[in-house]
Amino acid sequence: MPRAFSSNKNQPFSYGHFYRPLKRIISNAPPLTSRGNKPLELSFEQQLNALILFHLEEHSSAQELLQFLDEDDVARLIVGAPGGIKKSTFYEAINTRGLEQMIYVFTELYHVASKTLPVEHGELGNLVAIDGSMIEATLTMTWADYRDGSKKAKAHVGFDLNRSIPSKIYLADGNSDERPYVSVILKPGQTGVIDRYYQCYHDFDAWQAQGKHFVCRIKANSHKTCIRKNDILPDGPVCYDAVVMLGFPRINQTESEVRVIGYRVGSKQFWLATDRFDLTAEEIMNIYKLRWNIETFFGWWKQHLTVYHRIARSSYGMMVQLLAGLITYLLLAIYCRDTFKEPVSMKRVRHLRNAFRIESRHPDFNPSLLGSGGSSIEKQYQYAKT
C-alpha cells in the first residue's frame, strides 16, 4: 500500500527521495563539451532520467519508453522534458555522448552506496565476485564478435559481496577472455571470488605479487604437489586442506605457494585454490558460497530492470545503457535501505512506481521535489557534443 501523506508540505515525494543521492553527483559531473554551435535538445541529466525510467518501468524497447513519455505527464516531469523526447534525439544521444558522465556518476554513486549499506561478512575481508554475462546481439552489431551466424557481447562485472551491489563493469565482444579482467577489477587487498574458468597458475602468481587475493574454484584433476597438510575437522564438510604447488614442474607450476581446499556438498565435491592463509577452511568454503550472489544479481537485473533489452546497437550506446541500469540498481539499493531497511526487491520497485503516481495527484505536489530533472519545466538548451 502506498505511503500516506504527511501534513508537512516539505516532505520529499517518493521519486525525490529515490533520486536524491544523484543530485550532488550530477552537479559535479564532467560537463559535456561542444563540437559545434548546435544546441543540445537532450541534456545528460534528461538522458539519465529517461534511462532510469526505462529500467524502473520495465520497458522492452526505446520506442515503448518514448511513447510512455509522450502519453504520461508524470513521466515527462520526472525526465524534465515537458514536451517529450524525439526519437532521433534520443537515439543520437544514447549512441554518441554521455559515456564519460555515466562512468563518473556510477563510480561516485557506488561510493555513496558503500557508505550507506551495511557491511556483511566483514571478518572475511573485502570480497569481490567477478564474472562475465553474455548479451544477445544482432548480426548488424559487427563489433560483438562471437561466432558465425551469431553475435554476442559480454559484460565483465565486479560485484561487492560485502554490500551486494555492483562495483565495476567492462564491456567487450562475446569472444573476449574473462581472466584479464580480474586484475583490472580487483584492487590490492581485495579478495576476488571466481569460478573455475578463471583458473590460471600464471595469474595466481601475478595476483599474489600485486597484493590481490583470490578464492578460485579449480578442476578436480588439477595436479598438486603437497608441501604441508593442515588439520581438518573429522566430521566437517572439508575433506582436504593443504599448502601446495599447483601444476607440473617446469611446465606450468605456480611459483608461489597456494592453499587448496576440498569439500563436499551432498554428493558433489568442490576444490578451491586461494592465497588466504589467514582463514579457516570453513571460512574459505563460505566465501566461495557467497559467489552465488552475483548470479542472483545477474538474474534479477536482467528480469526486472530489462537491462538486456537493447536500445542501442553500438558498443558505446550499449555501455551507456548498462551503466544506467547499474545506476538504477544502486539507487534502488540506497532507497530500500533508507526507507525500509531492506535489500532490493521487486515489491519495493512496485511500491516506488505506485507511490509517485499517487503522490503526483496530491494537491501539495511540487514537481521540483521529483529531483533535479523535475524542476526543468521549460526546455533548457545546453551546448554539447552532437
Kinemage of the C-alpha trace (Angstrom):
@kinemage 1
@onewidth
@group {chain A} dominant
@subgroup {mainchain}
@vectorlist {calphas} color= white
{ca met a 1} P 0.000 0.000 0.000
{ca pro a 2} L 1.478 3.426 -0.908
{ca arg a 3} L 2.621 5.663 1.910
{ca ala a 4} L 0.120 8.108 3.371
{ca phe a 5} L 0.945 11.766 3.077
{ca ser a 6} L 2.238 13.762 5.974
{ca ser a 7} L 0.822 17.190 6.699
{ca asn a 8} L 4.338 18.531 6.215
{ca lys a 9} L 4.325 20.065 2.731
{ca asn a 10} L 8.117 19.948 2.571
{ca gln a 11} L 8.201 16.165 2.841
{ca pro a 12} L 10.044 14.766 -0.222
{ca phe a 13} L 7.930 12.720 -2.589
{ca ser a 14} L 8.972 9.131 -3.228
{ca tyr a 15} L 10.790 9.737 -6.503
{ca gly a 16} L 12.520 12.746 -4.996
{ca his a 17} L 13.733 10.534 -2.155
{ca phe a 18} L 14.798 7.852 -4.620
{ca tyr a 19} L 16.620 10.359 -6.825
{ca arg a 20} L 18.210 12.420 -4.031
{ca pro a 21} L 21.657 10.696 -3.970
{ca leu a 22} L 22.199 11.755 -7.596
{ca lys a 23} L 21.702 15.495 -7.163
{ca arg a 24} L 25.171 16.482 -5.974
{ca ile a 25} L 26.879 13.838 -8.113
{ca ile a 26} L 25.291 15.114 -11.327
{ca ser a 27} L 26.100 18.725 -10.485
{ca asn a 28} L 29.791 17.763 -10.157
{ca ala a 29} L 29.870 15.505 -13.243
{ca pro a 30} L 32.198 16.435 -16.127
{ca pro a 31} L 30.396 18.876 -18.432
{ca leu a 32} L 29.538 17.908 -21.974
{ca thr a 33} L 31.765 19.788 -24.417
{ca ser a 34} L 30.527 21.211 -27.674
{ca arg a 35} L 31.810 20.262 -31.109
{ca gly a 36} L 29.715 22.915 -32.768
{ca asn a 37} L 27.096 25.598 -32.272
{ca lys a 38} L 24.053 23.351 -32.377
{ca pro a 39} L 22.145 23.480 -29.073
{ca leu a 40} L 21.608 20.171 -27.303
{ca glu a 41} L 17.959 19.119 -27.210
{ca leu a 42} L 18.546 16.433 -24.542
{ca ser a 43} L 20.870 17.176 -21.625
{ca phe a 44} L 22.852 14.464 -19.892
{ca glu a 45} L 20.583 14.657 -16.866
{ca gln a 46} L 17.479 14.210 -19.015
{ca gln a 47} L 19.179 11.304 -20.796
{ca leu a 48} L 20.000 9.615 -17.491
{ca asn a 49} L 16.500 10.233 -16.109
{ca ala a 50} L 14.941 8.694 -19.210
{ca leu a 51} L 17.129 5.589 -18.932
{ca ile a 52} L 16.398 5.218 -15.211
{ca leu a 53} L 12.696 5.374 -16.042
{ca phe a 54} L 13.236 2.797 -18.815
{ca his a 55} L 14.622 0.344 -16.265
{ca leu a 56} L 12.188 1.128 -13.451
{ca glu a 57} L 9.124 0.736 -15.679
{ca glu a 58} L 10.471 -2.451 -17.322
{ca his a 59} L 10.045 -1.160 -20.862
{ca ser a 60} L 11.084 -3.606 -23.573
{ca ser a 61} L 12.200 -1.065 -26.178
{ca ala a 62} L 13.156 2.564 -26.657
{ca gln a 63} L 10.033 3.050 -28.764
{ca glu a 64} L 7.887 1.923 -25.836
{ca leu a 65} L 9.724 4.321 -23.498
{ca leu a 66} L 9.275 7.274 -25.868
{ca gln a 67} L 5.559 6.516 -26.285
{ca phe a 68} L 5.262 6.316 -22.489
{ca leu a 69} L 6.889 9.757 -22.191
{ca asp a 70} L 4.569 11.128 -24.857
{ca glu a 71} L 1.453 9.916 -23.026
{ca asp a 72} L 2.368 10.221 -19.320
{ca asp a 73} L 2.556 13.673 -17.716
{ca val a 74} L 4.351 12.452 -14.579
{ca ala a 75} L 6.971 10.624 -16.634
{ca arg a 76} L 7.760 13.818 -18.546
{ca leu a 77} L 8.107 15.700 -15.249
{ca ile a 78} L 10.490 13.046 -13.941
{ca val a 79} L 12.665 13.232 -17.031
{ca gly a 80} L 12.474 17.021 -17.142
{ca ala a 81} L 11.242 17.052 -20.745
{ca pro a 82} L 7.756 18.655 -20.709
{ca gly a 83} L 7.406 18.240 -24.466
{ca gly a 84} L 8.612 14.642 -24.542
{ca ile a 85} L 11.680 13.391 -26.422
{ca lys a 86} L 12.003 12.997 -30.174
{ca lys a 87} L 13.037 9.568 -31.418
{ca ser a 88} L 16.005 10.887 -33.405
{ca thr a 89} L 17.173 12.994 -30.457
{ca phe a 90} L 17.046 10.042 -28.068
{ca tyr a 91} L 18.965 7.602 -30.287
{ca glu a 92} L 21.566 10.199 -31.213
{ca ala a 93} L 22.187 10.957 -27.533
{ca ile a 94} L 22.434 7.316 -26.433
{ca asn a 95} L 24.897 6.337 -29.162
{ca thr a 96} L 27.204 9.343 -29.257
{ca arg a 97} L 27.505 11.064 -25.880
{ca gly a 98} L 27.190 10.759 -22.125
{ca leu a 99} L 29.510 7.788 -21.524
{ca glu a 100} L 32.127 9.772 -19.613
{ca gln a 101} L 29.410 11.249 -17.412
{ca met a 102} L 27.748 7.847 -16.882
{ca ile a 103} L 31.040 6.349 -15.714
{ca tyr a 104} L 31.566 9.250 -13.319
{ca val a 105} L 28.023 9.031 -11.898
{ca phe a 106} L 28.201 5.254 -11.461
{ca thr a 107} L 31.598 5.424 -9.733
{ca glu a 108} L 30.537 8.205 -7.362
{ca leu a 109} L 27.165 6.603 -6.622
{ca tyr a 110} L 28.894 3.333 -5.748
{ca his a 111} L 30.946 5.243 -3.149
{ca val a 112} L 27.737 6.716 -1.704
{ca ala a 113} L 26.086 3.279 -1.597
{ca ser a 114} L 29.140 1.658 0.006
{ca lys a 115} L 28.872 4.161 2.880
{ca thr a 116} L 25.099 3.742 3.199
{ca leu a 117} L 24.655 -0.025 3.068
{ca pro a 118} L 25.674 -2.281 5.974
{ca val a 119} L 28.853 -4.328 5.599
{ca glu a 120} L 28.295 -8.072 5.832
{ca his a 121} L 30.936 -10.775 6.226
{ca gly a 122} L 33.498 -8.141 7.156
{ca glu a 123} L 35.502 -10.704 9.109
{ca leu a 124} L 36.226 -12.461 5.788
{ca gly a 125} L 37.752 -9.381 4.171
{ca asn a 126} L 36.867 -7.158 1.229
{ca leu a 127} L 35.177 -9.623 -1.128
{ca val a 128} L 34.543 -9.028 -4.844
{ca ala a 129} L 32.871 -11.617 -7.065
{ca ile a 130} L 33.933 -11.362 -10.702
{ca asp a 131} L 32.066 -12.902 -13.601
{ca gly a 132} L 31.024 -12.335 -17.192
{ca ser a 133} L 27.479 -12.169 -18.524
{ca met a 134} L 26.564 -12.726 -22.178
{ca ile a 135} L 24.317 -10.253 -24.001
{ca glu a 136} L 22.483 -11.262 -27.166
{ca ala a 137} L 23.340 -9.018 -30.110
{ca thr a 138} L 22.065 -8.585 -33.653
{ca leu a 139} L 24.026 -9.507 -36.763
{ca thr a 140} L 24.391 -5.819 -37.585
{ca met a 141} L 26.380 -5.318 -34.356
{ca thr a 142} L 29.621 -6.250 -36.092
{ca trp a 143} L 31.760 -5.307 -33.070
{ca ala a 144} L 30.114 -8.038 -30.939
{ca asp a 145} L 32.119 -10.916 -32.410
{ca tyr a 146} L 31.112 -14.378 -31.213
{ca arg a 147} L 30.752 -16.992 -33.954
{ca asp a 148} L 29.455 -17.354 -37.491
{ca gly a 149} L 25.753 -16.553 -37.629
{ca ser a 150} L 25.668 -15.277 -34.050
{ca lys a 151} L 26.656 -12.048 -32.324
{ca lys a 152} L 27.057 -11.569 -28.584
{ca ala a 153} L 28.603 -9.056 -26.236
{ca lys a 154} L 29.935 -9.787 -22.774
{ca ala a 155} L 29.706 -7.638 -19.655
{ca his a 156} L 32.559 -8.224 -17.195
{ca val a 157} L 31.278 -7.256 -13.750
{ca gly a 158} L 32.802 -6.803 -10.318
{ca phe a 159} L 30.267 -7.345 -7.530
{ca asp a 160} L 30.807 -6.155 -3.951
{ca leu a 161} L 29.837 -9.206 -1.882
{ca asn a 162} L 30.033 -7.313 1.412
{ca arg a 163} L 27.208 -4.972 0.341
{ca ser a 164} L 25.590 -6.960 -2.506
{ca ile a 165} L 25.995 -4.211 -5.116
{ca pro a 166} L 27.870 -3.953 -8.440
{ca ser a 167} L 31.154 -2.063 -8.245
{ca lys a 168} L 32.693 -2.174 -11.747
{ca ile a 169} L 31.738 -3.105 -15.304
{ca tyr a 170} L 33.544 -3.512 -18.622
{ca leu a 171} L 32.037 -4.370 -21.991
{ca ala a 172} L 33.671 -6.467 -24.711
{ca asp a 173} L 32.725 -8.834 -27.524
{ca gly a 174} L 31.388 -12.290 -26.732
{ca asn a 175} L 34.715 -13.968 -27.507
{ca ser a 176} L 36.667 -11.855 -25.015
{ca asp a 177} L 38.641 -13.728 -22.377
{ca glu a 178} L 37.341 -13.151 -18.866
{ca arg a 179} L 40.598 -13.759 -16.981
{ca pro a 180} L 42.410 -10.472 -17.770
{ca tyr a 181} L 39.563 -8.539 -16.184
{ca val a 182} L 40.356 -9.885 -12.718
{ca ser a 183} L 43.489 -7.730 -12.481
{ca val a 184} L 41.564 -4.740 -13.827
{ca ile a 185} L 38.637 -5.079 -11.414
{ca leu a 186} L 40.477 -6.123 -8.247
{ca lys a 187} L 42.326 -3.652 -6.037
{ca pro a 188} L 45.228 -4.638 -3.749
{ca gly a 189} L 43.884 -6.062 -0.512
{ca gln a 190} L 40.626 -7.244 -2.053
{ca thr a 191} L 39.735 -10.920 -2.475
{ca gly a 192} L 38.401 -11.957 -5.866
{ca val a 193} L 35.857 -14.797 -5.722
{ca ile a 194} L 35.803 -16.549 -9.077
{ca asp a 195} L 34.689 -19.724 -10.816
{ca arg a 196} L 36.942 -22.384 -12.325
{ca tyr a 197} L 37.049 -20.740 -15.766
{ca tyr a 198} L 39.476 -18.231 -14.224
{ca gln a 199} L 41.918 -20.977 -13.179
{ca cys a 200} L 45.351 -19.918 -14.427
{ca tyr a 201} L 48.550 -20.630 -12.481
{ca his a 202} L 50.405 -17.687 -14.015
{ca asp a 203} L 47.582 -15.400 -12.866
{ca phe a 204} L 47.669 -16.906 -9.362
{ca asp a 205} L 51.321 -15.839 -9.107
{ca ala a 206} L 50.672 -12.411 -10.637
{ca trp a 207} L 47.775 -11.639 -8.299
{ca gln a 208} L 49.832 -12.542 -5.238
{ca ala a 209} L 52.675 -10.321 -6.463
{ca gln a 210} L 50.179 -7.454 -6.825
{ca gly a 211} L 48.780 -7.972 -3.328
{ca lys a 212} L 45.423 -9.143 -4.701
{ca his a 213} L 43.847 -12.166 -3.051
{ca phe a 214} L 41.688 -14.834 -4.638
{ca val a 215} L 39.381 -17.746 -3.916
{ca cys a 216} L 39.059 -19.666 -7.162
{ca arg a 217} L 37.320 -22.925 -7.867
{ca ile a 218} L 39.669 -25.293 -9.701
{ca lys a 219} L 39.262 -28.554 -11.582
{ca ala a 220} L 39.199 -31.723 -9.529
{ca asn a 221} L 42.069 -33.251 -11.520
{ca ser a 222} L 44.417 -30.275 -11.030
{ca his a 223} L 47.923 -31.540 -10.297
{ca lys a 224} L 49.057 -30.741 -6.752
{ca thr a 225} L 52.499 -31.067 -5.173
{ca cys a 226} L 51.809 -31.099 -1.439
{ca ile a 227} L 54.134 -29.059 0.778
{ca arg a 228} L 52.248 -29.472 4.042
{ca lys a 229} L 48.785 -30.521 5.137
{ca asn a 230} L 46.567 -28.638 7.546
{ca asp a 231} L 44.367 -30.281 10.147
{ca ile a 232} L 40.696 -30.674 9.276
{ca leu a 233} L 37.649 -31.303 11.442
{ca pro a 234} L 36.823 -35.024 11.406
{ca asp a 235} L 33.057 -34.565 10.981
{ca gly a 236} L 33.102 -31.367 8.934
{ca pro a 237} L 32.391 -30.822 5.234
{ca val a 238} L 36.068 -30.104 4.441
{ca cys a 239} L 37.903 -33.212 3.262
{ca tyr a 240} L 41.224 -31.657 2.179
{ca asp a 241} L 43.292 -28.669 3.283
{ca ala a 242} L 46.917 -28.316 2.222
{ca val a 243} L 49.553 -25.857 1.067
{ca val a 244} L 50.688 -26.952 -2.397
{ca met a 245} L 52.348 -26.003 -5.652
{ca leu a 246} L 49.787 -26.291 -8.435
{ca gly a 247} L 50.693 -27.612 -11.889
{ca phe a 248} L 53.576 -29.658 -13.244
{ca pro a 249} L 57.220 -28.687 -12.566
{ca arg a 250} L 58.998 -26.931 -15.462
{ca ile a 251} L 55.708 -26.816 -17.386
{ca asn a 252} L 53.035 -24.715 -15.703
{ca gln a 253} L 53.707 -24.941 -11.963
{ca thr a 254} L 52.977 -21.984 -9.715
{ca glu a 255} L 55.993 -20.109 -8.371
{ca ser a 256} L 54.224 -19.183 -5.133
{ca glu a 257} L 52.598 -21.499 -2.629
{ca val a 258} L 48.837 -21.886 -2.911
{ca arg a 259} L 46.359 -23.272 -0.421
{ca val a 260} L 43.942 -25.876 -1.788
{ca ile a 261} L 40.741 -26.859 -0.013
{ca gly a 262} L 38.352 -29.653 -0.934
{ca tyr a 263} L 34.842 -30.019 0.465
{ca arg a 264} L 31.606 -31.818 -0.286
{ca val a 265} L 28.052 -30.561 -0.671
{ca gly a 266} L 25.855 -33.614 -0.862
{ca ser a 267} L 27.346 -35.900 -3.485
{ca lys a 268} L 29.245 -33.072 -5.209
{ca gln a 269} L 32.872 -32.219 -4.432
{ca phe a 270} L 34.406 -28.768 -4.815
{ca trp a 271} L 38.080 -27.786 -4.976
{ca leu a 272} L 39.255 -24.254 -4.208
{ca ala a 273} L 42.616 -22.556 -4.624
{ca thr a 274} L 43.402 -19.479 -2.529
{ca asp a 275} L 46.158 -17.378 -1.045
{ca arg a 276} L 44.081 -16.638 2.068
{ca phe a 277} L 46.220 -18.459 4.636
{ca asp a 278} L 44.700 -16.379 7.457
{ca leu a 279} L 41.251 -18.018 7.394
{ca thr a 280} L 39.933 -21.427 8.354
{ca ala a 281} L 38.989 -23.906 5.663
{ca glu a 282} L 35.321 -23.461 6.563
{ca glu a 283} L 35.602 -19.692 6.102
{ca ile a 284} L 37.183 -20.184 2.668
{ca met a 285} L 34.322 -22.510 1.793
{ca asn a 286} L 31.778 -19.894 2.911
{ca ile a 287} L 33.496 -17.201 0.827
{ca tyr a 288} L 33.056 -19.260 -2.313
{ca lys a 289} L 29.413 -19.935 -1.471
{ca leu a 290} L 28.862 -16.166 -1.496
{ca arg a 291} L 29.834 -16.129 -5.190
{ca trp a 292} L 26.292 -17.245 -5.971
{ca asn a 293} L 25.134 -13.718 -5.074
{ca ile a 294} L 26.490 -12.342 -8.358
{ca glu a 295} L 24.469 -14.943 -10.271
{ca thr a 296} L 21.372 -13.890 -8.324
{ca phe a 297} L 22.126 -10.260 -9.180
{ca phe a 298} L 22.513 -11.031 -12.888
{ca gly a 299} L 19.169 -12.855 -12.903
{ca trp a 300} L 17.298 -10.092 -11.052
{ca trp a 301} L 18.940 -7.331 -13.074
{ca lys a 302} L 18.008 -8.965 -16.378
{ca gln a 303} L 14.482 -9.971 -15.404
{ca his a 304} L 13.217 -6.924 -13.534
{ca leu a 305} L 15.238 -3.973 -14.873
{ca thr a 306} L 15.220 -5.193 -18.507
{ca val a 307} L 18.890 -4.278 -18.813
{ca tyr a 308} L 19.489 -6.594 -21.755
{ca his a 309} L 16.628 -5.271 -23.888
{ca arg a 310} L 18.851 -3.459 -26.366
{ca ile a 311} L 18.061 0.176 -27.114
{ca ala a 312} L 21.415 0.796 -28.817
{ca arg a 313} L 23.458 -1.254 -31.280
{ca ser a 314} L 26.801 0.460 -30.904
{ca ser a 315} L 29.241 -0.607 -28.197
{ca tyr a 316} L 29.150 2.994 -26.951
{ca gly a 317} L 25.368 3.036 -26.638
{ca met a 318} L 25.226 -0.401 -25.032
{ca met a 319} L 27.742 0.660 -22.380
{ca val a 320} L 25.668 3.784 -21.678
{ca gln a 321} L 22.580 1.595 -21.236
{ca leu a 322} L 24.376 -0.901 -18.969
{ca leu a 323} L 25.757 1.863 -16.754
{ca ala a 324} L 22.297 3.435 -16.472
{ca gly a 325} L 20.990 0.027 -15.387
{ca leu a 326} L 23.677 -0.236 -12.707
{ca ile a 327} L 22.949 3.321 -11.532
{ca thr a 328} L 19.258 2.415 -11.244
{ca tyr a 329} L 20.133 -0.648 -9.149
{ca leu a 330} L 22.385 1.379 -6.822
{ca leu a 331} L 19.645 3.976 -6.358
{ca leu a 332} L 17.202 1.182 -5.512
{ca ala a 333} L 19.658 -0.319 -3.019
{ca ile a 334} L 20.078 3.026 -1.235
{ca tyr a 335} L 16.339 3.794 -1.351
{ca cys a 336} L 15.277 0.384 0.001
{ca arg a 337} L 17.832 0.604 2.792
{ca asp a 338} L 16.945 4.166 3.797
{ca thr a 339} L 13.181 3.712 3.584
{ca phe a 340} L 12.521 0.087 4.543
{ca lys a 341} L 15.807 -1.243 6.000
{ca glu a 342} L 15.578 -3.969 3.370
{ca pro a 343} L 17.567 -5.171 0.347
{ca val a 344} L 16.324 -4.512 -3.185
{ca ser a 345} L 13.144 -6.376 -4.083
{ca met a 346} L 10.502 -6.227 -6.793
{ca lys a 347} L 7.920 -5.464 -4.122
{ca arg a 348} L 9.687 -2.188 -3.331
{ca val a 349} L 10.131 -1.306 -7.008
{ca arg a 350} L 6.365 -1.632 -7.454
{ca his a 351} L 5.858 0.439 -4.303
{ca leu a 352} L 8.025 3.187 -5.754
{ca arg a 353} L 6.191 3.163 -9.090
{ca asn a 354} L 2.781 3.342 -7.451
{ca ala a 355} L 3.749 5.913 -4.829
{ca phe a 356} L 4.998 8.642 -7.109
{ca arg a 357} L 1.951 8.298 -9.372
{ca ile a 358} L -0.440 8.626 -6.426
{ca glu a 359} L 1.627 11.421 -4.922
{ca ser a 360} L 1.651 13.338 -8.222
{ca arg a 361} L -2.138 13.733 -7.910
{ca his a 362} L -1.891 15.225 -4.410
{ca pro a 363} L -2.772 18.955 -4.050
{ca asp a 364} L 0.621 19.676 -2.470
{ca phe a 365} L 2.534 18.026 -5.302
{ca asn a 366} L 5.569 20.066 -6.340
{ca pro a 367} L 7.438 18.897 -9.487
{ca ser a 368} L 10.712 20.285 -8.119
{ca leu a 369} L 10.601 17.596 -5.415
{ca leu a 370} L 10.885 14.864 -8.034
{ca gly a 371} L 14.572 15.540 -8.485
{ca ser a 372} L 16.751 17.879 -10.490
{ca gly a 373} L 15.117 16.848 -13.743
{ca gly a 374} L 11.608 17.630 -12.489
{ca ser a 375} L 12.404 21.267 -11.920
{ca ser a 376} L 13.115 21.877 -15.607
{ca ile a 377} L 9.603 22.752 -16.651
{ca glu a 378} L 10.821 24.830 -19.576
{ca lys a 379} L 13.167 23.292 -22.114
{ca gln a 380} L 16.705 24.362 -21.390
{ca tyr a 381} L 19.301 24.249 -24.134
{ca gln a 382} L 22.920 23.422 -23.452
{ca tyr a 383} L 25.867 23.187 -25.786
{ca ala a 384} L 27.395 19.747 -26.038
{ca lys a 385} L 28.586 17.034 -28.379
{ca thr a 386} L 26.065 16.407 -31.119
